[in-house]
Amino acid sequence: MATKASAFTFSTYKNGDPQDDDDRPNAMGKSPLGLACTYGQLEEVEKQLKAGANPLDKSVNGRTALHDVVVGGYKDCLKLLLDYTAEVNIRDRDGMTPGHVAAFNGELGCIKILQDRALDSVILLVQRDCDITIADNNGYLPAHHAAKHNKVDCLRFLVKQGTPLEATQSDGKSLAHVAAQFGALDVVHWLFDKGANPNQQDHFGNTPEHKRRHTPRFC
């Protein structure tokens, strides 16, 4: 569920001190636009964009305003950002796109916005599609992050959009492997109900059922 916009007043804090009208990045390299997105401040986001702020500028961890805004599920801010950039698949230092981050946090609404932008032609829609087949540096698709964090609604949507039930990451772990490993009970049950193979082996010969039996949450 998306969080409400913070009561944070944008001009109040940067680097822990008041800095009115300061367009410098903070100690983490986060721009004023990134800070506004972090706190869901729609008016400030619009102000920064109109002043020429680049939504693709990166902080020290490689995250952009697009990454920042989906953490809190600020959909109106996200829609505004996407009026200023078509690059929805930009990666952070860990190889995560905004789609990965949205799935990680269970922000289904943000994932839908990233993937289903209403554009004037099929060509533009394809150009601005959020690519749910991109893997991060650990080989995780957005669906693996949803599975890991027990986000059934997000995973259901991603599977509906074409992610295979048996999709694997770099070690051969399927969605069910990842869910079982991290005790994501609801996801494990949903995957098995949908026909995911409980005996699929990863590169080390482990099955989701084996992971499930050895995870304390399932005991």
DABEL-V235950 format. One record per residue. N is the residue number from 0. SS is DSSP state (H for helix, E for strand, L for the rest). D_LAST is the distance of its C-alpha to the last C-alpha in Angstrom with 1 decimal. Layout:
n:N ss:SS d_last:D_LAST
n:N ss:SS d_last:D_LAST
//
This chain:
n:0 ss:L d_last:28.8
n:1 ss:L d_last:31.8
n:2 ss:L d_last:32.9
n:3 ss:L d_last:36.4
n:4 ss:L d_last:39.1
n:5 ss:L d_last:39.3
n:6 ss:L d_last:42.3
n:7 ss:L d_last:43.0
n:8 ss:L d_last:46.7
n:9 ss:L d_last:47.2
n:10 ss:L d_last:50.3
n:11 ss:L d_last:48.7
n:12 ss:L d_last:46.5
n:13 ss:E d_last:46.6
n:14 ss:L d_last:45.8
n:15 ss:L d_last:45.5
n:16 ss:E d_last:49.1
n:17 ss:L d_last:51.2
n:18 ss:L d_last:52.8
n:19 ss:L d_last:54.5
n:20 ss:L d_last:55.4
n:21 ss:L d_last:53.9
n:22 ss:L d_last:52.8
n:23 ss:L d_last:51.5
n:24 ss:L d_last:47.8
n:25 ss:L d_last:45.9
n:26 ss:L d_last:44.6
n:27 ss:L d_last:41.7
n:28 ss:L d_last:44.2
n:29 ss:L d_last:43.2
n:30 ss:L d_last:46.2
n:31 ss:H d_last:47.3
n:32 ss:H d_last:46.1
n:33 ss:H d_last:42.7
n:34 ss:H d_last:42.6
n:35 ss:H d_last:43.7
n:36 ss:H d_last:41.0
n:37 ss:H d_last:38.4
n:38 ss:L d_last:39.5
n:39 ss:L d_last:40.3
n:40 ss:L d_last:44.0
n:41 ss:H d_last:45.6
n:42 ss:H d_last:49.2
n:43 ss:H d_last:48.9
n:44 ss:H d_last:47.1
n:45 ss:H d_last:50.1
n:46 ss:H d_last:52.6
n:47 ss:H d_last:51.2
n:48 ss:H d_last:51.2
n:49 ss:H d_last:54.7
n:50 ss:L d_last:55.8
n:51 ss:L d_last:54.7
n:52 ss:L d_last:51.3
n:53 ss:L d_last:49.4
n:54 ss:L d_last:45.9
n:55 ss:L d_last:45.1
n:56 ss:L d_last:45.9
n:57 ss:L d_last:43.1
n:58 ss:L d_last:41.8
n:59 ss:L d_last:41.0
n:60 ss:L d_last:37.5
n:61 ss:L d_last:39.1
n:62 ss:L d_last:38.0
n:63 ss:L d_last:40.6
n:64 ss:H d_last:41.2
n:65 ss:H d_last:39.3
n:66 ss:H d_last:36.1
n:67 ss:H d_last:36.8
n:68 ss:H d_last:37.3
n:69 ss:H d_last:34.2
n:70 ss:H d_last:32.0
n:71 ss:L d_last:33.2
n:72 ss:L d_last:33.6
n:73 ss:L d_last:37.4
n:74 ss:H d_last:38.5
n:75 ss:H d_last:42.1
n:76 ss:H d_last:42.4
n:77 ss:H d_last:40.8
n:78 ss:H d_last:43.2
n:79 ss:H d_last:46.1
n:80 ss:H d_last:45.0
n:81 ss:L d_last:44.9
n:82 ss:L d_last:48.5
n:83 ss:L d_last:49.4
n:84 ss:L d_last:47.4
n:85 ss:L d_last:46.3
n:86 ss:L d_last:44.0
n:87 ss:L d_last:40.5
n:88 ss:L d_last:38.9
n:89 ss:L d_last:39.9
n:90 ss:L d_last:37.4
n:91 ss:L d_last:36.6
n:92 ss:L d_last:36.3
n:93 ss:L d_last:32.8
n:94 ss:L d_last:34.0
n:95 ss:L d_last:32.5
n:96 ss:L d_last:34.6
n:97 ss:H d_last:34.6
n:98 ss:H d_last:32.6
n:99 ss:H d_last:29.7
n:100 ss:H d_last:30.0
n:101 ss:H d_last:30.1
n:102 ss:H d_last:26.9
n:103 ss:H d_last:25.1
n:104 ss:L d_last:26.1
n:105 ss:L d_last:25.6
n:106 ss:L d_last:29.3
n:107 ss:H d_last:29.9
n:108 ss:H d_last:33.4
n:109 ss:H d_last:34.4
n:110 ss:H d_last:33.0
n:111 ss:H d_last:35.2
n:112 ss:H d_last:38.2
n:113 ss:H d_last:37.8
n:114 ss:H d_last:37.6
n:115 ss:L d_last:39.8
n:116 ss:L d_last:42.8
n:117 ss:L d_last:45.7
n:118 ss:L d_last:48.5
n:119 ss:L d_last:51.9
n:120 ss:L d_last:51.4
n:121 ss:H d_last:48.9
n:122 ss:H d_last:49.9
n:123 ss:H d_last:49.2
n:124 ss:H d_last:45.8
n:125 ss:H d_last:44.8
n:126 ss:H d_last:46.2
n:127 ss:L d_last:44.1
n:128 ss:L d_last:40.9
n:129 ss:L d_last:37.7
n:130 ss:L d_last:36.6
n:131 ss:L d_last:32.9
n:132 ss:L d_last:33.2
n:133 ss:L d_last:33.9
n:134 ss:L d_last:31.3
n:135 ss:L d_last:31.0
n:136 ss:L d_last:31.5
n:137 ss:L d_last:27.9
n:138 ss:L d_last:28.5
n:139 ss:L d_last:26.4
n:140 ss:L d_last:27.9
n:141 ss:H d_last:27.7
n:142 ss:H d_last:25.1
n:143 ss:H d_last:22.8
n:144 ss:H d_last:23.1
n:145 ss:H d_last:22.4
n:146 ss:H d_last:19.2
n:147 ss:H d_last:18.1
n:148 ss:L d_last:18.7
n:149 ss:L d_last:17.3
n:150 ss:L d_last:21.0
n:151 ss:H d_last:21.0
n:152 ss:H d_last:24.7
n:153 ss:H d_last:25.8
n:154 ss:H d_last:24.0
n:155 ss:H d_last:25.4
n:156 ss:H d_last:28.9
n:157 ss:H d_last:28.7
n:158 ss:H d_last:27.8
n:159 ss:H d_last:30.6
n:160 ss:L d_last:32.9
n:161 ss:L d_last:32.3
n:162 ss:L d_last:29.3
n:163 ss:L d_last:27.9
n:164 ss:L d_last:24.4
n:165 ss:L d_last:24.3
n:166 ss:L d_last:25.9
n:167 ss:E d_last:25.1
n:168 ss:L d_last:25.7
n:169 ss:L d_last:27.6
n:170 ss:L d_last:25.0
n:171 ss:L d_last:24.4
n:172 ss:L d_last:21.1
n:173 ss:E d_last:21.1
n:174 ss:H d_last:20.0
n:175 ss:H d_last:16.8
n:176 ss:H d_last:16.3
n:177 ss:H d_last:17.0
n:178 ss:H d_last:14.8
n:179 ss:H d_last:11.7
n:180 ss:H d_last:12.7
n:181 ss:L d_last:13.1
n:182 ss:L d_last:10.2
n:183 ss:L d_last:12.9
n:184 ss:H d_last:11.1
n:185 ss:H d_last:14.6
n:186 ss:H d_last:16.2
n:187 ss:H d_last:13.9
n:188 ss:H d_last:14.5
n:189 ss:H d_last:18.1
n:190 ss:H d_last:18.7
n:191 ss:H d_last:17.5
n:192 ss:H d_last:19.5
n:193 ss:L d_last:22.4
n:194 ss:L d_last:22.3
n:195 ss:L d_last:20.8
n:196 ss:L d_last:20.3
n:197 ss:L d_last:16.7
n:198 ss:L d_last:18.6
n:199 ss:L d_last:20.8
n:200 ss:E d_last:21.1
n:201 ss:L d_last:21.9
n:202 ss:L d_last:24.7
n:203 ss:L d_last:22.6
n:204 ss:L d_last:21.4
n:205 ss:L d_last:17.8
n:206 ss:E d_last:16.5
n:207 ss:H d_last:14.3
n:208 ss:H d_last:12.2
n:209 ss:H d_last:12.0
n:210 ss:H d_last:11.2
n:211 ss:H d_last:8.4
n:212 ss:H d_last:6.7
n:213 ss:L d_last:7.6
n:214 ss:L d_last:6.8
n:215 ss:H d_last:5.1
n:216 ss:H d_last:5.7
n:217 ss:H d_last:3.8
n:218 ss:L d_last:0.0
//
